[in-house]
């Protein structure tokens, strides 16, 4: 087994590597926006290599048309994403207007690209397919009804396998990225973290998943994954999955028990249905399924 030496002073990002080429980044942009740009040269990279937050480089920023886009991958959910995005946008805009900064003091508008901030989330905590986080939610107090002078909105898209299926179908490389992460989690149920990553990479190469990236940069990719994802995070994911399975089994046993007792004491099906709906916060449809299954 190869032992990988991690460079903790320099953390590059697998997400950046996968979407490093303009063509692949344009495909991702088209998938997110349901647009049809075809010329990769329409895309101008504005990623700032020397801007680092929380010890990790930001992923990708670029201008296309009249939009300034910040794309970031996160395996850890944080309500502070809009604030991080705002700080990064400020740096990019500063660089953008530097050649014409004297215009800031004229009586003519200095137009700047429209900002869009997308976060691709694939952490182990369950999150919705799409959500918006606003920087204004982090302000102390409510401003006594005033509108804030500053706002930044992060659109968080869950890219764990099984989420945002239409988006995944529109961007093959994003789907394959999700498949790689899912493979790592699968192997982690059986092996140590480094072994799990090795087996997942080998499986993806065999199946043609991110094959060109993984064959060309195999060791680099493995090092990136080992740096980027905390083994404890994956272990917590497995424990959470086990707890959910046990919790679900316990709920079913409780519902079955209530239905049995109600039947023995002559409580009607209708009353029993209402009782389990209330006790277990069930929908009408789910409650009816349990009555049908356990009312024997």
N, C-alpha and C positions, 0 to 999 in steps of 0.2 A: 504494500500500500504506500502511495506517495504521501508525504507529510508536507503540507503547504505552509510556507512562512508568510504570515500576514504582515503587510505594511500598514500599520495603524496610523501613520502620519499622512498617508495619501489614500483616500477612499474615492476611487472612481466608481461609476455606477453602471451596473449591467443594463439598466434601462437606456442609458445614454449610448452604450455600445450597440445595442440592438437597433436603435433608431438613429444611428450616427450618420448614415447616408441620407442625402436630401430626398431621394426617391422614397425611402421608407418613411421618413418623417412626413412627407407630403401625403402618402397613403393614410397615415394616422390622422392627419388634419382632415382629409376628405371624409374619413370614416366618422369622426366626431361631429363634423359640421354638415354631413351629407352633401358635400360639394363635389365638384368635378374638375379640379385643377389637374393639368396633365404635364406641365413643364416644371421640373424640379428647380430650375433656375429662377422661377417666380418667387422662390422662398429665400429670404435673407436671414442667415443665422445671426442672432444677437446674444447668444449665451456668453455670460461673463465668467471666464475661467477662474478669476481670482476672488469671486464673491462666495463666501462660505458661511452657512448658518448651521449651528448645532453640529459642527464638525463634519458636515456632509455637503458636497457641492450641489448646487441646484442643477437640475437636469438639462432642460432645453428651453431656450427662448428664441423666437424667430418672428420676422415680419413677413406677412403675405397680404397682398392687396393693401388695405388700409388698417390692418389689424396687427397689433403686437401680442403675440401669444406666449404665455409661460406654461410649459408642460412639466409636471413634476410627478415622480413616482413616490409613493409612501407605503411602507409595510406597517407603519404605526399611525393610527388615527390620532389627530390632535385638533382641538378647537382653535388653536393658534395659527393654523394654516393661512388664514386671510392676512394676518399681521406679517407673517413671513413673506407672503406674496407681495404685500404693499412695499416692504423694504427692498425687495428685489426689483420691483417695477421702478422704484425711485432711482436705483442705480442705473438701470437700463435707460430710462428717460434722460438721466443726466448725461450719459454718454451720447445719446442720440442727438441732443440739442447742443452739445459742446461746440461743434463747428459753426453754429449760428446763434450762439448764446447772446450776442449783442442785440438780437431781435426781441429779446425779452423786455427791453426798455423802450420799444417803439410803440406807435399807436396802431400797429397792424397785428392781427391775431397770428400767433405762432402755432399752427396746427400740428398735432401729434397723433400717432396711430392709436386706434381704439383698443384698450386692453382686454384680454381674455385670459383667464387663469383656470387651467384644468389640472386636477390632481387625480392620478390613477392609483387607486387604493387596492392593495391585495393582502392586507393583514389578516390575522386569524380571528379578530373580533367581527361578529356579524354586523354589517352595515347595509343600508338600503342601496339599491342599484344606482340611484342618483340623489344627491342632496346638495344644498347650497349653504355655505358657511359665510357669514358676513363679519367684517371687522367691527362694525358698529355694535355687535353683540358683546364685544370685549370692553366697551367703554364703561367707565365707572359712572353709575347713575344713568338716568335716562335723558339728561339734558333738558329736563322740564318741558318736554314737548318740542324741543328744537330739532331741526334736521342737522345731522353731523356735517362738519365741513369736509371730512374725509371718509371714504368708503372703499372697500375692496371686497370683492366676492369671489370665493373659491368654489368652483363646481367640482364636487368629488364624485368620481365614477368608480364603482366597485368592479374590478376586473378579475375577481376570483372566478375560476371556471364555473360556469352555470349562470353567471350574472351577465346582464347586458349582452344577450346573445346576438341581437342585430348588429351591435357595434363590433362584436368579435367576428361576425361573418363578413363585415365590410373591411376589416383589417386582419388579414391572415397572420401577420407577424405578431400582433397583439394577442390573438388567440393562442398562438404557439408559446408565447411567453407565459401565459396563464397555465398552459399544459405542463410546461417545465416546472413551475412552482408546485402544481398539484402532484407531479411525480415525486418531487422531493418530499412533500408531506406524506405521501403514501409509503415511501421507503423508510421514513423516519419511524414508522411504527415497528420496524424490524431491526434497524441498524443504528449505529452511532451517527452523529450528524455528518461528519466528513464522508463516511461510507455512503450515507443516504444521498448526498449530493453527487458522488461519483456514479452510483448506480442510476440515478435520475438522468444525468447527462448522457451516459451510455445508452439508456433506453430511448431518449429523445433522438439521438443520432441514428439509431437503428430504425426508428419510425419516421425519419425525415422531418422531425420537429426542430426548427431552428438549426437545421443540419449544417448549413454553410457557416453560420456564426460559431457553432460549437466545435466543428472540425478545425476551423482556422484558429480559434482562440480558446481551445479547450481548457488549458491550465489557467489562463487568465480569467476565464469565466468562473471556474471553480473557486479561485481565490476571491473574486468579487462577491460571490454568493456567501462564502464563509465569513467575509468581512461584514457584508451588508445585513445579513439576517442573523439574529441572535438565536442560538440553539434553544435557549429557554423559552423564546416566543413560540417555537414549534412544539415544545413539550407542553406548554400551557394550552396550545390548540388541541392537542390530543387529549389532555385531561378534561378540557371543556366538552369535547365531543363525547367522551365517556360519561361525563356527568349528565349531559343532555339525554343520552340514551337511557341512563338509569332513571332520570327524572320522568321521562316520558312513560317508562314502564310503570313507575309508581303512580302516576296520574291515571293510567288505564286501570290499574288494580283498584284504585279508589273509586272510580266511576262504576266499575263492575260490582264492587261491594255495595254501593248505595242502591244500584238498580236491584240487586238481589234482595236486600232488606225491604225496599219499598214493595216489591212484588209479594214477599212473604206476609207483609202486613196489610195487603189489600189496597195499596195505593195505586191509582190508575196510571196507565202509561203516560197520559197527558201531564198529570201532576209530577210524575217522576222525571219526565223530560224537562219540565220547567225547573225542577230542583237541580238537576245536574248542570243545566245551562247557567244557573245562578252561581252554584258552588264552584264551578270550574271555568267560568267565563267562556262558555262554548257558543258557537254560532248555532242557529236552528238546524242547519244541515248536519253539522258534526254531532250534535246531540241526538238527532234522529238516527244517525249511523250507529251510535253506541247503543241506543235502545234496540235497534234491529239485531245487533250482534249479541247482546247480553240478556235480552228479555226472552229466556228460553225456559 
